[in-house]
Amino acid sequence: MVLTETGARAERRGLSGGRISRKRFRDMNAPPRDWLSRHAADLAGLRQRDRLRALRPRAGLDFASNDYLGLADSQDYRTAAMQALARGAPLGAGGSRLLRGNHPEHAALEEEAAAFFGTESALFFGAGFSANEALLATLPQRGDLILHDALIHASAHEGMRLSRAAARAAPHNDLDGFEAALAEYRRQNASGDAWIVVESVYSMDGDTAPLAELAGLAARYGAFLVVDEAHATGVHGPGGRGLAHALEGRENVLTLHTCGKALGLSGAILCLPRVLRDFMINRARQFIFATAPSPLLAASVRAALEIVARSDDRRAALAARVARLGAGLRRGAAAVPSGSHIQPIVVGADGRAVALAERLQAEGFDIRAIRPPTVPEGTARLRISVTLNVSEDDIDAMLARLAQELAELPA
């Protein structure tokens, strides 16, 4: 339709019942643009580099999950959830903890978790990622230094991005590197706080941090030690209390215990001194402005702590499977055993990792490819997770197929 000047003015008025500016009118009648082309191009680039991610349904034997003790679908957990529902635990909180979302189940979990892990206080979050992010975005202050292991989790990086403190990486598990950075910081800043941030078990390599030595450095240089116990909680320590259990309760030690791995649920428990807990409640935006976790989930985590504490038989069974995997890897020379329930098979090229994973999945083994930027460039890998959801015979069968596929798809 061609409009006269008078008609155009009338249309500008009529479209909204009031006057529309000439610029806005021109914008409304501008040629159509391709709104999605930039994002589509980015996805195409990922696909070309064998780095495109996609959601896949679970299928095959579980060599991919973090449900190390096989509790996520257990009857014990079903019973605990039904009992919580029966006593009135609601599914939804209805608001943030600082509004009406603070349910007695949250308080009960935090009190019991503090006693279980041996710390002064605890704070429950809906996810480990948000807890890690909140901790590092909130507690370190301007003038402080966050000294983190080079292989620390993405959630810690997100927290550091939001933090007022400076951040610096130390080479992976390099005590000399940590000490050199701490000494340099102390020469320049005698009053600020340093925050040493590590994982007790690293999620992509399966190796462990030298926690006792790091605690010694923290004491010597007046630093806090933050230990992400995500892949150790439930599996290591007395009653599954983690590798940092001997350090819990110290004023300069904070630990994070995620509930979505060996505990088989979701959420996270941050263990820390009470004054830091109060500071988080008042300053951590990820806590203040988030709807509280489900009270039913809090009740279920309470039960999970009790169940995990008496699951030495499960931990022994998991250790036997880890040993079985390690022995098979040594025989086949596919990789050096990590000694833990996380076993990487580093294959180098992204495309090779994807192809190997697809072949193993087609044979009924759910093993996933892990590629940069999750891991460093040139270290694409298969991440084999050992859980009680598979048997020792399943491990033997997987190892045989893995050896065959590695031989057929050489580097």
Rosetta blueprint (number, residue, H / E / L):
1 M L
2 V L
3 L L
4 T L
5 E H
6 T H
7 G H
8 A H
9 R H
10 A H
11 E H
12 R H
13 R H
14 G H
15 L L
16 S L
17 G L
18 G L
19 R L
20 I L
21 S L
22 R H
23 K H
24 R H
25 F H
26 R H
27 D H
28 M H
29 N L
30 A L
31 P L
32 P L
33 R L
34 D L
35 W L
36 L L
37 S H
38 R H
39 H H
40 A H
41 A H
42 D H
43 L H
44 A H
45 G H
46 L H
47 R H
48 Q H
49 R L
50 D L
51 R L
52 L L
53 R L
54 A L
55 L L
56 R L
57 P L
58 R L
59 A L
60 G L
61 L E
62 D E
63 F L
64 A L
65 S L
66 N L
67 D L
68 Y L
69 L L
70 G L
71 L L
72 A L
73 D L
74 S L
75 Q H
76 D H
77 Y H
78 R H
79 T H
80 A H
81 A H
82 M H
83 Q H
84 A H
85 L H
86 A H
87 R L
88 G L
89 A L
90 P L
91 L L
92 G L
93 A L
94 G L
95 G L
96 S E
97 R L
98 L L
99 L L
100 R L
101 G L
102 N L
103 H L
104 P H
105 E H
106 H H
107 A H
108 A H
109 L H
110 E H
111 E H
112 E H
113 A H
114 A H
115 A H
116 F H
117 F H
118 G L
119 T L
120 E L
121 S E
122 A E
123 L E
124 F E
125 F E
126 G L
127 A L
128 G H
129 F H
130 S H
131 A H
132 N H
133 E H
134 A H
135 L H
136 L H
137 A H
138 T H
139 L L
140 P L
141 Q L
142 R L
143 G L
144 D L
145 L E
146 I E
147 L E
148 H E
149 D E
150 A L
151 L L
152 I L
153 H L
154 A H
155 S H
156 A H
157 H H
158 E H
159 G H
160 M H
161 R H
162 L H
163 S L
164 R L
165 A L
166 A E
167 A E
168 R E
169 A E
170 A E
171 P L
172 H L
173 N L
174 D L
175 L H
176 D H
177 G H
178 F H
179 E H
180 A H
181 A H
182 L H
183 A H
184 E H
185 Y H
186 R H
187 R H
188 Q H
189 N L
190 A L
191 S L
192 G L
193 D L
194 A E
195 W E
196 I E
197 V E
198 V E
199 E E
200 S L
201 V E
202 Y L
203 S L
204 M L
205 D L
206 G L
207 D L
208 T E
209 A L
210 P L
211 L H
212 A H
213 E H
214 L H
215 A H
216 G H
217 L H
218 A H
219 A H
220 R H
221 Y L
222 G L
223 A E
224 F E
225 L E
226 V E
227 V E
228 D E
229 E L
230 A L
231 H L
232 A L
233 T L
234 G L
235 V L
236 H L
237 G L
238 P H
239 G H
240 G H
241 R L
242 G L
243 L L
244 A L
245 H H
246 A H
247 L H
248 E L
249 G L
250 R L
251 E L
252 N L
253 V E
254 L E
255 T E
256 L E
257 H E
258 T E
259 C L
260 G L
261 K L
262 A L
263 L L
264 G L
265 L L
266 S L
267 G L
268 A E
269 I E
270 L E
271 C E
272 L E
273 P L
274 R H
275 V H
276 L H
277 R H
278 D H
279 F H
280 M H
281 I H
282 N H
283 R H
284 A L
285 R H
286 Q H
287 F H
288 I H
289 F L
290 A L
291 T E
292 A L
293 P L
294 S L
295 P H
296 L H
297 L H
298 A H
299 A H
300 S H
301 V H
302 R H
303 A H
304 A H
305 L H
306 E H
307 I H
308 V H
309 A H
310 R L
311 S L
312 D H
313 D H
314 R H
315 R H
316 A H
317 A H
318 L H
319 A H
320 A H
321 R H
322 V H
323 A H
324 R H
325 L H
326 G H
327 A H
328 G H
329 L H
330 R H
331 R H
332 G H
333 A L
334 A L
335 A L
336 V L
337 P L
338 S L
339 G L
340 S L
341 H L
342 I E
343 Q E
344 P E
345 I E
346 V E
347 V E
348 G E
349 A L
350 D H
351 G H
352 R H
353 A H
354 V H
355 A H
356 L H
357 A H
358 E H
359 R H
360 L H
361 Q H
362 A H
363 E L
364 G L
365 F E
366 D E
367 I L
368 R E
369 A E
370 I E
371 R L
372 P L
373 P L
374 T L
375 V L
376 P L
377 E L
378 G L
379 T L
380 A E
381 R E
382 L E
383 R E
384 I E
385 S E
386 V L
387 T L
388 L L
389 N L
390 V L
391 S L
392 E H
393 D H
394 D H
395 I H
396 D H
397 A H
398 M H
399 L H
400 A H
401 R H
402 L H
403 A H
404 Q H
405 E H
406 L H
407 A H
408 E H
409 L L
410 P L
411 A L
